[in-house]
Amino acid sequence: MIGIIADDITGANDIGIMYAKANMTTHVYPMEAWKGRANSKGNEPKVLVLDTHSRLDTPDEAYDKVFQMTKKLQEAGCARYINKTCSVFRGNIGAEFDAMLDALEASFGIVVLGFPKNGRTTLQGIHYVHGKKLEESEFRNDPVHPMRKSSLLDILQSQTKRRVGLITIDTVELGADGLKAQIAEMKRSGFHYVIVDVRDQQSLKTIAQAVQDEPILCGSSALAEELALFEKPDALQTDGANHLPELGRSAVLCAAGSLMPQSAAQITYAKKHGLQALELDSLLLFDPLEKQAHCDKIVEDVSRLLEEGQDVLIHASNNPQKVAETKVMGAERGLDNTAVSVLVSNALSDVVQSVVDETGQQRLLIAGGETSAAVCDKLGIGGLSIWQEIEPGLPSCLTLQTPQRFLVLKSGSFGSEPFFIEAIAHLKQTEPCL
């Protein structure tokens, strides 16, 4: 079994699809829902992903979660371990990597962050997003984790006392044997983490060949796509992930809490192509009475549209001026940016829960890691089976418990402009996967 720790639910699904599309049964669980082998009921997945939901935690909290869940993966019988992070190193990177090594009583991990299919590359240790240095990309002004450096070595070394090294693209392009020899040399030289450059998909193919026997890997999901090719696929999936259950009406409920420009562009595109959309006004969420009246009206309108068979989107305010005003209003009430983000995510997830309770909705598209986690929590979703990839790193999934729901949980910064339209069409499927 391959055991994976992810720091948010969309990232858990992102890496899960890399194995699922290679015909390996892949299950994702929030850490609180994983109860050991009892979860699988004799049908254990080949890939087990546990979501610690720790990106917004303190480093100490994140460390404790990852340490405990790595021990759980050990108990489950995993032979390989992956610490899945944000593809631009947001979050408690050093604390979580250290926790996995400590739990396994290990001293070495390979770190690969590049994800060329989603515009993430690393050259000479400098990380790029769609050709821009990380510090010059849209992540520079991330509301919770502003990324003001581009050197992955500097970012990771600032968060760990362990020794961090770098293998540049020149060595990667020598081929798998040369890369493997350099990794062995860096182990002998006392490095604990080695970051490896990624120029393109061929870089990942080479790295996968070189590290296929390494027990501990860290970073984005992209390397897993190539590593999965070295694994033995399932002869037959028996968990129902290759068939859709009865899902009622085909209308799709969408909710977007992400403020990333990619999500904003996807919302704009979807509106232009006829998707009904209602705004959850973030400025109305601070006063309890205003909030209740506003949310009740959205629930009423969205429920009616779904009952009429229309797809509908609820999105948090994403106008830059209103977002800035929301932060100011939060600060006046003693709330930092993280607390404001949680306030909006919780309000949006409450609305989604109320709509689902009212309509029995089973097809949902959720955009944003925090929003996806909040919705899953409110709907009591204890486990997911990864189903099909829609775009790189963006899969659909089925809940493992009844009533079954068909979901797309989208990372805010992933996906093309038409993604919402593509995902809605995907979620409308009624035929079993052949």
C-alpha positions as CSV (number, residue, x, y, z in Angstrom):
1,M,0.0,0.0,0.0
2,I,1.1,3.6,-0.8
3,G,0.4,6.0,2.1
4,I,0.0,9.7,1.5
5,I,-0.4,12.6,3.9
6,A,-2.0,15.8,2.3
7,D,-2.5,19.1,4.0
8,D,-5.8,19.9,2.3
9,I,-8.6,18.0,0.7
10,T,-8.2,19.3,-2.9
11,G,-4.5,18.4,-2.7
12,A,-5.5,14.9,-1.4
13,N,-7.7,14.4,-4.5
14,D,-5.1,16.0,-6.7
15,I,-2.5,13.3,-5.9
16,G,-5.1,10.6,-5.6
17,I,-6.1,10.9,-9.3
18,M,-2.5,10.3,-10.3
19,Y,-2.8,6.7,-9.0
20,A,-6.5,6.2,-9.7
21,K,-6.1,6.9,-13.5
22,A,-3.4,4.2,-13.5
23,N,-6.1,1.8,-12.4
24,M,-5.2,1.7,-8.7
25,T,-8.0,1.9,-6.2
26,T,-7.5,5.1,-4.3
27,H,-9.3,6.3,-1.2
28,V,-9.2,9.7,0.5
29,Y,-10.1,10.2,4.2
30,P,-10.2,13.3,6.5
31,M,-7.8,12.3,9.3
32,E,-10.6,12.3,11.8
33,A,-12.6,9.7,9.7
34,W,-9.8,7.2,9.3
35,K,-10.3,4.4,11.9
36,G,-7.8,2.0,10.6
37,R,-8.5,-1.2,8.6
38,A,-12.1,-1.1,9.8
39,N,-12.7,1.7,7.2
40,S,-11.9,-0.6,4.3
41,K,-14.1,-3.5,5.4
42,G,-11.9,-6.1,3.7
43,N,-11.5,-4.0,0.5
44,E,-8.3,-2.1,1.2
45,P,-7.2,0.5,-1.4
46,K,-3.9,0.3,-3.0
47,V,-3.4,4.0,-2.3
48,L,-4.5,5.5,1.0
49,V,-4.6,9.3,1.3
50,L,-5.2,11.0,4.7
51,D,-6.0,14.7,4.8
52,T,-4.7,16.5,7.8
53,H,-6.3,19.8,6.8
54,S,-3.2,21.5,8.4
55,R,-2.3,24.2,5.9
56,L,-3.7,26.9,8.2
57,D,-2.5,25.4,11.4
58,T,0.5,26.5,13.5
59,P,3.7,24.6,12.7
60,D,3.4,22.7,16.0
61,E,-0.2,21.6,15.3
62,A,0.7,20.6,11.8
63,Y,3.7,18.6,13.0
64,D,1.5,16.7,15.5
65,K,-1.1,15.8,12.9
66,V,1.3,14.6,10.4
67,F,3.3,12.6,13.0
68,Q,0.1,10.8,14.2
69,M,-1.2,10.1,10.7
70,T,2.1,8.8,9.5
71,K,2.0,6.3,12.3
72,K,-1.6,5.4,11.2
73,L,-0.2,4.7,7.7
74,Q,2.5,2.5,9.2
75,E,-0.2,0.6,11.1
76,A,-2.1,0.2,7.8
77,G,0.9,-1.6,6.3
78,C,2.2,1.1,3.9
79,A,5.5,0.6,2.2
80,R,6.0,3.9,0.5
81,Y,5.2,7.3,2.0
82,I,4.4,10.6,0.3
83,N,4.0,14.0,2.0
84,K,1.8,16.0,-0.5
85,T,2.1,19.7,-0.2
86,C,0.8,22.8,-2.1
87,S,2.6,23.0,-5.5
88,V,4.0,26.4,-4.4
89,F,5.1,25.5,-0.9
90,R,2.3,27.3,1.0
91,G,1.7,26.0,4.5
92,N,3.8,24.3,7.2
93,I,6.2,22.6,4.8
94,G,9.2,22.1,7.1
95,A,7.2,21.0,10.1
96,E,5.2,18.4,8.1
97,F,8.3,17.0,6.3
98,D,10.1,16.7,9.7
99,A,7.1,15.0,11.3
100,M,7.0,12.3,8.6
101,L,10.7,11.6,8.9
102,D,10.5,11.5,12.7
103,A,7.5,9.2,12.8
104,L,9.3,6.8,10.4
105,E,12.6,7.2,12.2
106,A,14.0,8.1,8.9
107,S,16.7,10.6,7.8
108,F,16.1,11.3,4.1
109,G,13.4,12.5,1.8
110,I,13.3,13.5,-1.9
111,V,11.4,16.8,-2.6
112,V,9.9,17.5,-6.0
113,L,7.6,20.5,-6.4
114,G,7.4,20.9,-10.2
115,F,4.1,20.3,-11.9
116,P,4.6,21.3,-15.5
117,K,1.0,20.5,-16.6
118,N,-0.1,23.2,-14.2
119,G,2.6,25.6,-15.0
120,R,4.9,24.9,-12.0
121,T,8.6,24.4,-12.8
122,T,11.8,24.5,-10.8
123,L,15.2,25.6,-12.3
124,Q,18.4,26.1,-10.3
125,G,16.1,25.8,-7.2
126,I,14.0,28.8,-8.3
127,H,10.3,28.0,-8.5
128,Y,8.2,29.4,-11.4
129,V,4.4,29.6,-11.9
130,H,3.5,29.9,-15.6
131,G,6.9,31.4,-16.3
132,K,7.0,33.9,-13.5
133,K,9.1,33.6,-10.4
134,L,7.0,32.5,-7.4
135,E,7.6,35.8,-5.7
136,E,6.3,37.6,-8.8
137,S,3.3,35.3,-9.3
138,E,-0.3,35.6,-8.1
139,F,0.8,33.8,-4.9
140,R,2.9,36.8,-3.8
141,N,-0.2,38.3,-2.3
142,D,-1.9,35.2,-1.1
143,P,-4.2,36.3,1.7
144,V,-3.0,33.7,4.2
145,H,0.5,32.6,2.9
146,P,2.0,35.4,0.8
147,M,5.0,33.9,-1.1
148,R,7.8,36.5,-1.1
149,K,10.7,34.1,-2.1
150,S,11.3,32.0,-5.1
151,S,14.1,29.8,-3.9
152,L,12.6,26.5,-2.7
153,L,15.9,25.7,-0.8
154,D,15.6,29.0,1.1
155,I,11.9,28.4,1.9
156,L,12.3,24.9,3.2
157,Q,15.6,25.6,5.0
158,S,13.9,28.4,6.9
159,Q,11.4,25.9,8.3
160,T,13.6,23.0,9.3
161,K,16.8,22.4,11.2
162,R,17.6,19.5,8.9
163,R,20.1,20.0,6.1
164,V,18.5,20.8,2.7
165,G,20.3,20.3,-0.7
166,L,19.6,20.8,-4.3
167,I,20.0,18.8,-7.5
168,T,19.8,21.0,-10.5
169,I,18.3,20.4,-14.0
170,D,21.8,19.7,-15.4
171,T,22.1,16.5,-13.4
172,V,18.4,15.5,-14.1
173,E,19.1,15.7,-17.8
174,L,22.0,13.4,-17.5
175,G,19.5,10.6,-17.1
176,A,18.1,8.4,-14.3
177,D,21.4,6.6,-13.5
178,G,23.3,9.9,-13.1
179,L,20.5,11.3,-11.0
180,K,20.4,8.2,-8.8
181,A,24.1,8.4,-8.2
182,Q,23.9,12.0,-7.2
183,I,21.1,11.3,-4.8
184,A,23.2,8.6,-3.2
185,E,26.2,11.0,-2.9
186,M,24.0,13.6,-1.2
187,K,22.8,11.0,1.3
188,R,26.4,10.1,2.1
189,S,27.2,13.8,2.5
190,G,24.6,14.2,5.2
191,F,21.7,15.9,3.5
192,H,18.3,15.1,4.9
193,Y,16.2,16.7,2.1
194,V,17.1,17.0,-1.5
195,I,15.1,19.3,-3.8
196,V,15.2,18.2,-7.5
197,D,14.7,20.6,-10.4
198,V,11.9,20.0,-12.9
199,R,11.8,21.6,-16.4
200,D,9.1,19.5,-18.1
201,Q,7.3,16.2,-18.0
202,Q,10.4,14.4,-19.2
203,S,12.2,15.7,-16.1
204,L,9.5,13.9,-14.0
205,K,9.9,10.7,-16.0
206,T,13.6,10.7,-15.3
207,I,13.2,11.5,-11.6
208,A,10.6,8.8,-11.3
209,Q,13.0,6.2,-12.7
210,A,15.7,7.4,-10.3
211,V,13.6,7.4,-7.1
212,Q,11.2,4.5,-7.7
213,D,12.8,2.7,-4.7
214,E,13.0,5.7,-2.4
215,P,10.6,5.1,0.5
216,I,9.8,8.8,1.3
217,L,8.9,11.5,-1.2
218,C,7.7,15.0,-0.6
219,G,6.1,17.8,-2.7
220,S,3.5,18.2,-5.4
221,S,1.4,15.5,-7.0
222,A,3.0,15.6,-10.4
223,L,5.8,13.1,-9.8
224,A,3.2,10.5,-8.7
225,E,1.7,10.4,-12.2
226,E,5.0,9.0,-13.5
227,L,5.7,6.8,-10.4
228,A,2.3,5.2,-10.8
229,L,3.4,3.6,-14.0
230,F,5.9,1.5,-12.1
231,E,3.1,0.1,-9.8
232,K,1.0,-2.9,-10.5
233,P,-2.5,-1.8,-11.4
234,D,-5.7,-3.4,-10.0
235,A,-7.0,-6.3,-12.1
236,L,-10.5,-5.2,-11.2
237,Q,-11.8,-2.4,-9.1
238,T,-14.4,-3.7,-6.6
239,D,-15.2,-0.6,-4.6
240,G,-17.8,0.7,-7.0
241,A,-15.6,3.6,-8.2
242,N,-16.0,2.4,-11.8
243,H,-19.8,2.8,-11.7
244,L,-22.0,5.7,-10.9
245,P,-24.8,5.1,-8.4
246,E,-28.3,6.5,-8.9
247,L,-27.9,10.3,-8.3
248,G,-31.3,11.8,-8.8
249,R,-31.6,15.1,-10.8
250,S,-28.8,16.0,-13.1
251,A,-28.6,19.6,-12.1
252,V,-25.2,20.6,-10.5
253,L,-24.7,22.7,-7.4
254,C,-21.5,24.7,-7.6
255,A,-19.8,26.7,-4.8
256,A,-16.7,28.8,-5.0
257,G,-14.8,30.3,-2.1
258,S,-11.4,30.6,-3.7
259,L,-10.0,34.1,-4.4
260,M,-7.3,32.9,-6.8
261,P,-7.4,34.6,-10.2
262,Q,-7.9,31.2,-11.9
263,S,-11.1,30.6,-10.0
264,A,-12.3,34.2,-10.7
265,A,-11.7,33.7,-14.4
266,Q,-13.5,30.4,-14.4
267,I,-16.5,32.0,-12.7
268,T,-16.6,34.8,-15.2
269,Y,-16.4,32.4,-18.1
270,A,-19.1,30.2,-16.7
271,K,-21.4,33.2,-16.2
272,K,-20.9,34.3,-19.8
273,H,-21.8,30.8,-20.9
274,G,-25.2,30.8,-19.0
275,L,-24.4,29.5,-15.5
276,Q,-26.8,31.0,-13.0
277,A,-24.7,32.6,-10.2
278,L,-25.5,34.2,-6.8
279,E,-22.9,36.1,-4.8
280,L,-22.4,35.4,-1.1
281,D,-21.7,39.0,-0.1
282,S,-18.7,38.8,2.4
283,L,-19.6,42.3,3.8
284,L,-22.9,40.9,5.1
285,L,-21.3,38.1,7.1
286,F,-20.2,40.1,10.2
287,D,-23.6,41.1,11.6
288,P,-25.5,37.9,12.7
289,L,-28.9,39.2,11.6
290,E,-27.7,40.5,8.2
291,K,-25.9,37.2,7.6
292,Q,-28.9,35.1,8.4
293,A,-31.2,37.0,6.2
294,H,-28.7,37.1,3.3
295,C,-27.9,33.3,3.6
296,D,-31.6,32.3,3.9
297,K,-32.4,34.2,0.7
298,I,-29.5,32.5,-1.2
299,V,-30.7,29.1,0.1
300,E,-34.2,29.8,-1.1
301,D,-33.2,31.0,-4.5
302,V,-30.6,28.2,-5.2
303,S,-33.0,25.5,-4.0
304,R,-35.7,26.8,-6.4
305,L,-33.3,26.9,-9.4
306,L,-32.1,23.3,-8.7
307,E,-35.6,22.0,-8.4
308,E,-36.3,23.6,-11.8
309,G,-33.4,21.6,-13.1
310,Q,-30.9,24.5,-13.5
311,D,-27.3,24.4,-12.7
312,V,-26.4,27.1,-10.2
313,L,-23.2,28.6,-8.6
314,I,-22.9,30.3,-5.3
315,H,-19.6,32.2,-5.0
316,A,-18.0,34.3,-2.3
317,S,-17.3,38.0,-3.1
318,N,-14.2,38.1,-5.4
319,N,-14.2,41.7,-6.5
320,P,-10.8,43.0,-5.3
321,Q,-12.2,46.1,-3.8
322,K,-14.9,44.2,-1.8
323,V,-12.3,41.6,-0.7
324,A,-10.1,44.5,0.6
325,E,-13.1,46.0,2.4
326,T,-13.9,42.6,3.9
327,K,-10.4,42.4,5.4
328,V,-10.7,45.9,6.8
329,M,-14.0,45.1,8.4
330,G,-12.6,41.9,9.8
331,A,-9.6,43.7,11.2
332,E,-11.9,46.2,12.9
333,R,-13.4,43.2,14.7
334,G,-10.0,41.7,15.7
335,L,-10.0,39.1,12.9
336,D,-6.8,38.4,10.9
337,N,-6.9,37.3,7.2
338,T,-7.0,33.6,8.2
339,A,-10.0,34.1,10.5
340,V,-11.8,36.1,7.8
341,S,-11.1,33.3,5.3
342,V,-12.5,30.8,7.7
343,L,-15.6,33.0,8.3
344,V,-16.4,33.1,4.6
345,S,-15.7,29.4,4.0
346,N,-17.9,28.4,6.9
347,A,-20.8,30.7,5.8
348,L,-20.5,29.3,2.2
349,S,-20.5,25.7,3.5
350,D,-23.5,26.4,5.8
351,V,-25.4,27.6,2.7
352,V,-24.4,24.5,0.7
353,Q,-25.4,22.2,3.6
354,S,-28.8,24.0,3.8
355,V,-29.4,23.6,0.1
356,V,-28.4,19.9,0.2
357,D,-30.8,19.4,3.2
358,E,-33.6,21.1,1.3
359,T,-33.1,19.5,-2.1
360,G,-31.2,16.2,-1.5
361,Q,-28.6,17.5,-4.0
362,Q,-26.0,14.8,-4.9
363,R,-23.9,16.4,-7.7
364,L,-21.6,19.2,-6.5
365,L,-18.6,21.2,-7.7
366,I,-16.7,23.0,-5.0
367,A,-13.8,25.4,-5.7
368,G,-11.2,26.2,-3.1
369,G,-9.3,24.1,-0.6
370,E,-10.8,25.6,2.6
371,T,-14.3,25.7,1.1
372,S,-14.0,22.1,0.0
373,A,-12.9,21.0,3.4
374,A,-15.7,22.9,5.1
375,V,-18.4,21.5,2.8
376,C,-17.1,18.0,3.3
377,D,-17.2,18.5,7.0
378,K,-20.7,20.0,7.0
379,L,-22.0,17.1,4.8
380,G,-20.4,14.5,7.0
381,I,-18.3,13.1,4.2
382,G,-16.0,10.6,5.8
383,G,-14.3,9.1,2.7
384,L,-13.9,9.5,-1.0
385,S,-13.1,7.2,-3.9
386,I,-11.2,8.9,-6.7
387,W,-13.0,8.4,-10.0
388,Q,-11.9,10.2,-13.2
389,E,-9.6,13.1,-14.2
390,I,-11.2,16.1,-15.8
391,E,-8.1,18.2,-16.2
392,P,-4.5,17.7,-14.7
393,G,-4.8,17.3,-11.0
394,L,-8.6,17.9,-11.0
395,P,-10.6,14.7,-10.6
396,S,-14.2,13.7,-9.7
397,C,-14.8,11.5,-6.8
398,L,-17.6,9.5,-5.1
399,T,-18.3,9.4,-1.4
400,L,-17.8,6.1,0.2
401,Q,-20.9,6.3,2.4
402,T,-24.6,6.8,1.7
403,P,-26.2,8.8,0.4
404,Q,-23.5,8.7,-2.2
405,R,-22.6,12.0,-3.8
406,F,-20.7,12.7,-7.0
407,L,-18.2,15.6,-6.3
408,V,-15.5,17.7,-7.9
409,L,-13.3,19.4,-5.3
410,K,-11.2,21.9,-7.1
411,S,-7.9,23.6,-6.0
412,G,-8.4,27.3,-6.4
413,S,-5.4,27.9,-8.5
414,F,-5.8,24.9,-10.9
415,G,-7.8,24.5,-14.1
416,S,-8.5,26.3,-17.4
417,E,-11.0,29.0,-17.9
418,P,-13.7,26.6,-19.1
419,F,-13.2,24.3,-16.2
420,F,-16.5,24.9,-14.5
421,I,-18.4,24.2,-17.7
422,E,-16.3,21.1,-18.3
423,A,-16.8,19.9,-14.7
424,I,-20.6,20.4,-14.8
425,A,-20.9,18.4,-18.0
426,H,-18.8,15.7,-16.4
427,L,-20.9,15.6,-13.2
428,K,-24.1,15.3,-15.3
429,Q,-22.9,11.8,-16.5
430,T,-25.3,9.0,-15.8
431,E,-23.6,6.1,-17.7
432,P,-21.2,3.8,-15.9
433,C,-17.5,4.3,-16.7
434,L,-16.5,1.6,-19.3
